[in-house]
Amino acid sequence: MDAELRKALKLNLILPIFTVGFLCLLSNPIYSQKNRMSVFHDNNGNCGYKNAKGEILLKPGLFDFCFSDSSEFFVSVAGKNGKIYAINYNTDTLFEIYKIDNGPDYISDGLFRFINIDKIGYSNFKGEIVIPAKFQCAFPFKNQKAKVSFYCQKSEFSEYKVPFSDSWFFIDKNGKRVD
């Protein structure tokens, strides 16, 4: 095989492999962060958020605390009123996040709780509402189901409020009642 033929074969093999590898690298979320928000702090220690270009999306001082370091879908912030909010890349407030242990609710089985007009529902990690807010009390999902109630009372126990109900039932991740 002559040198020119070997060179042509190498180019025909290397170029497609390199192109596919480069395209995979660009499509990787680590490299495509145009919609990513990252926290920053001003000289007074107030937190805010910038986009990948360094443009300020949420000015420092609007919130008491920024829970999220960075996110592609939404960030969790503590408002001046003590409530925790999910705010998306367009700086829209999505909803109030259920507060647990002085911070935002934890994601459990892919969902976390949010509040709307004193009712509890469930959202996914993208900030999409999966189960509308309709429960007075609701526990996190565990093993693909959550314990909820339309009617309950909350009693103070130390620094916590403990929910009590005579009408608990379980729901699946679609909000359907299950046994």
Phi and psi in degrees as a GROMACS rama.xvg file:
@    title "Ramachandran Plot"
@    xaxis  label "Phi"
@    yaxis  label "Psi"
@TYPE xy
-81.8847  166.828  ASP-2
-63.0742  -37.248  ALA-3
-67.1499  -39.0268  GLU-4
-66.3507  -42.4787  LEU-5
-61.0338  -42.8753  ARG-6
-61.832  -43.3105  LYS-7
-64.7988  -41.0088  ALA-8
-64.9095  -41.6937  LEU-9
-60.0985  -46.3918  LYS-10
-62.7401  -41.0899  LEU-11
-67.9309  -25.9022  ASN-12
-90.6457  -42.9425  LEU-13
-71.4463  -43.4475  ILE-14
-59.6926  -48.2508  LEU-15
-63.7389  -38.8253  PRO-16
-64.6712  -45.5437  ILE-17
-61.2373  -43.5673  PHE-18
-62.2995  -46.5042  THR-19
-62.1739  -44.7635  VAL-20
-60.3669  -43.8416  GLY-21
-64.2709  -42.9997  PHE-22
-64.7574  -38.2587  LEU-23
-62.9849  -40.699  CYS-24
-62.6299  -42.8508  LEU-25
-68.095  -32.5309  LEU-26
-81.8474  -10.6861  SER-27
-65.2414  133.122  ASN-28
-55.9496  -27.6914  PRO-29
-64.3272  -33.3764  ILE-30
-96.4628  -14.4404  TYR-31
-111.482  72.6047  SER-32
-108.189  32.4094  GLN-33
-61.8351  -28.115  LYS-34
-100.328  15.6467  ASN-35
-85.5233  136.121  ARG-36
-105.892  136.641  MET-37
-126.215  141.723  SER-38
-75.25  147.269  VAL-39
-144.325  163.542  PHE-40
-124.249  139.934  HIS-41
-83.1155  -176.065  ASP-42
-65.2818  -19.6301  ASN-43
-92.9429  1.45982  ASN-44
86.034  5.55504  GLY-45
-78.2149  140.999  ASN-46
-95.5305  152.039  CYS-47
-151.977  -174.067  GLY-48
-132.644  141.691  TYR-49
-119.908  158.044  LYS-50
-89.4824  -177.231  ASN-51
-64.3186  -23.4047  ALA-52
-82.7561  -5.41816  LYS-53
89.2766  4.75569  GLY-54
-77.3944  136.689  GLU-55
-75.3086  122.203  ILE-56
-96.9439  -43.6794  LEU-57
-126.127  113.187  LEU-58
-63.5153  144.306  LYS-59
-61.656  145.108  PRO-60
95.859  -9.11367  GLY-61
-74.6723  -24.2814  LEU-62
-126.605  156.801  PHE-63
-78.3634  -30.3442  ASP-64
-157.236  143.07  PHE-65
-107.683  113.37  CYS-66
-79.5889  -34.4483  PHE-67
-92.0394  132.313  SER-68
-72.7119  -44.9399  ASP-69
-160.747  159.7  SER-70
-162.845  151.872  SER-71
-90.7407  -25.3681  GLU-72
-109.031  -48.3935  PHE-73
-160.079  163.772  PHE-74
-120.547  156.984  VAL-75
-107.117  126.016  SER-76
-133.784  151.266  VAL-77
-94.7111  121.429  ALA-78
-75.5771  168.96  GLY-79
-64.2806  -18.7436  LYS-80
-88.3285  2.54036  ASN-81
88.2592  -5.94189  GLY-82
-87.1882  158.16  LYS-83
-109.318  132.389  ILE-84
-122.277  150.102  TYR-85
-97.8257  125.399  ALA-86
-124.629  129.801  ILE-87
-88.3333  -178.956  ASN-88
-61.62  -28.6241  TYR-89
-83.6802  7.31834  ASN-90
67.1096  22.6097  THR-91
-84.7481  138.072  ASP-92
-77.9573  119.313  THR-93
-79.5308  -48.4948  LEU-94
-174.98  170.711  PHE-95
-85.5878  132.108  GLU-96
-88.953  137.429  ILE-97
-58.3692  133.1  TYR-98
-95.2196  130.432  LYS-99
-140.79  132.705  ILE-100
51.4097  43.0714  ASP-101
64.077  19.6359  ASN-102
-146.513  -177.838  GLY-103
-69.4166  150.356  PRO-104
-54.8273  149.381  ASP-105
-84.1675  148.072  TYR-106
-76.5913  126.369  ILE-107
-134.804  125.161  SER-108
55.2965  32.6288  ASP-109
86.2774  -1.58391  GLY-110
-130.295  156.464  LEU-111
-139.511  163.752  PHE-112
-89.8223  146.843  ARG-113
-133.089  167.39  PHE-114
-122.881  138.677  ILE-115
-143.096  116.434  ASN-116
49.2809  55.063  ILE-117
63.0475  15.9344  ASP-118
-116.628  154.494  LYS-119
-111.066  136.876  ILE-120
-134.827  -169.954  GLY-121
-131.22  140.727  TYR-122
-125.342  159.636  SER-123
-95.7677  -179.082  ASN-124
-67.8034  -13.8683  PHE-125
-87.195  -4.4392  LYS-126
85.0506  12.2589  GLY-127
-86.7698  132.736  GLU-128
-74.0383  120.883  ILE-129
-98.6057  -41.5697  VAL-130
-128.185  117.115  ILE-131
-58.8091  155.589  PRO-132
-73.0447  110.088  ALA-133
-146.034  -1.20401  LYS-134
-103.304  140.381  PHE-135
-76.5547  -34.3837  GLN-136
-135.485  143.689  CYS-137
-156.828  135.168  ALA-138
-96.7129  163.318  PHE-139
-64.2618  158.451  PRO-140
-70.3003  142.405  PHE-141
-148.544  127.184  LYS-142
54.7731  43.1172  ASN-143
72.1151  13.1815  GLN-144
-146.432  158.357  LYS-145
-132.105  144.631  ALA-146
-88.6909  124.732  LYS-147
-137.862  166.636  VAL-148
-153.099  143.483  SER-149
-80.067  -25.0517  PHE-150
-131.963  123.906  TYR-151
-159.959  166.736  CYS-152
-120.768  153.06  GLN-153
-118.487  122.45  LYS-154
-104.79  141.321  SER-155
-73.8895  130.619  GLU-156
-137.133  105.214  PHE-157
59.5273  -124.029  SER-158
-94.2554  2.89599  GLU-159
-109.18  157.621  TYR-160
-107.05  121.895  LYS-161
-103.073  124.743  VAL-162
-79.6871  137.745  PRO-163
-126.736  139.636  PHE-164
-156.873  149.743  SER-165
-96.9382  0.275727  ASP-166
-130.16  44.8856  SER-167
-70.8989  147.635  TRP-168
-151.893  169.431  PHE-169
-107.316  147.514  PHE-170
-125.144  157.166  ILE-171
-92.4915  -175.474  ASP-172
-74.4012  -0.430387  LYS-173
-101.944  -0.324686  ASN-174
86.3237  5.94561  GLY-175
-83.9379  140.469  LYS-176
-66.636  132.927  ARG-177
-132.008  161.75  VAL-178
